[in-house]
Amino acid sequence: MKTVMSLIVATAFTLIHPTVSAADEKKETKKVCIDQKDKDGKVIKDKDGKVKQTCKDVVVHKKLEGTEVPGQKK
């Protein structure tokens, strides 16, 4: 009985596993940096005189091409 149950669980895991791993695809990312500013809107510089920046990794989405819908204004 235990072997039958373990066989069922193993089969279910192998059927579900590929769908889980397909959802974890690596997405294309791009690093975006923005200059830091103080309350007055002036750019903040560090000791060396370089502009301080905050950088984030942003996911790049693929643009899909479509056709125009007739009867709509642009």
Long-range contacts (C-beta under 8 A, 24 or more apart in sequence): 27-59, 27-60, 28-59, 28-60, 29-57, 29-58, 29-59, 29-60, 30-57, 30-58, 30-60, 31-55, 31-56, 31-57, 31-58, 32-56, 32-57, 32-58
